Structures are given as C-alpha cells and as structure tokens.
Amino acid sequence: MADIFAKTAPSLTSPAMDGAMVAPNDTTPLAQVTRAVYVGGSGDVTAELVSGTQLSFSGVPGGVLLPMRATKIMATGTTASGIVALW
C-alpha cells in the first residue's frame, strides 16, 4: 500500500504509528512510551508518566483518547477496560 507520508518525520502531534493492547501492571513498563492511551470501557485509569509522576484519571468514559506520554498503566487504581497504548 502506498504511504505518501512515509518520508515525513513523525512528531508528537502526528497520528499514532503503532500500538498494543495494555494489560495494566504495577511493575512492568509498556513496550514503548505512549503518545496517547485509548480507553475502550469506562472506569478509572492510573498511569505513570514519562516524568515518573503517577496520576489517576477518574471516571474516564469509554471511547476516550487520553493524550499522555505514559510508561506504565498501573493495575492498582485502574478499573477501565479495553486500554490501548498508542505510539
């Protein structure tokens, strides 16, 4: 398939180029630092950001894209489902 953007340098405002389903885990980091996290099923999301800060996002509705540079999606405090890491 042709990709007219193949030679364009990606930036943090570019669309995601890859991703993976997330199994929340308090100790294992994600495969890549994210650009955003998609939340498929509503609930809370606790993430560790690239700065090392842990934040909790309460009552995230399903179908929301959270623009964050996360290194982990924590099991403790995360009740949302269908989480996808995008990079």
N, C-alpha and C positions, 0 to 999 in steps of 0.2 A: 504494500500500500504506500502511496506517495505521501510524504510528510513535508509540506512546504516550510515548516518551522524547524526542521531538523538542524539547521545551521545557526539557529537563533540561540544565544546564550540564555539559559533559564535564570530567573530572578525570583525573589520571594513573592512577587505579585503575579508570576506566571501560574498557569494551571498546574495541578499536580501531574507528575510524570509516572508515578508508580504508587503502590500502596499494598497494604496487607491487613487482614483481619487481626484484631487485637484480642488476646486473652489477658485480661488485667492481671498484673503480677507486681507484688511489692518489691521484689529484688532484681528481677531480670529486666534489663533495659530493652527497649524496642530495637529492631534491626537497624533503623535509621532515625535520626532526629526528624520530627514531622514538620510539615508546613501547616497542616490542619488535621483535625480529627473529626470524622463524621460519626454522629450518634444516631443509630437506627431506631432504637427503642428508648423511650423516655426514662429518665432517672437522674441520678447524681453521677458526676464524673470527677474523680480526684486524679490530678496529673502532677508529675514532676517536670518542671520546665527546664530548658537548657541551662538556666541560671542556677539550678539546684533548688529553687523555691517550689514547694508543694502548694497547690491551690485546689480548692473544691468548688465545683460549679454545681449548684443545687437546682433541681427541678428542670433539667435540660429537656426540652421537648424532643420527641423523635423526629428525625429528618433534618436535624440542625448540623451545620458545619461550624466547628469551633476553630478559628484561625489561631493556632498556637504552635510554638516550637517546643514540643514535648519530647522527653527522653524515656518516660515511663507513664503508663496508665496504671494507677495503683489499684490493687484488688480491694484494699481497705478503703471504704468510703465510696466505691463505685458500684452503683446499682443499675446503671443504664446498660442496655444490651445492643448487639449489632454494631460494635465500635470498629471503625476502620481508620487506620493510620494512613495518611497521605503524605507523600514527599515528592 
